[in-house]
Amino acid sequence: MEWLSENWVFVLIAVAMVGMHLFGHGGHGGHGGHGGHGRSEDEDRDARKDREQDAPRGGHRH
């Protein structure tokens, strides 16, 4: 317990680093399936619909 009281700053930094890794750096959710960078499902659906309308019919598509 004495070690913890002497090194609480390092423990706090370690906990903060683990928390940032798990919950996204700065709260923007930058990891793969953790959100969508702040977009709602409706906004994602609308953006996908807009891209489909703008895409040329036929031909090569990705």
Buried (B, 14 or more C-beta within 10 A) or exposed (E): EEEEEEEEEEEEEEEEEEEEEEEBEEEEBEEEEEEEEEEEEEEEEEEEEEEEEEEEEEEEEE
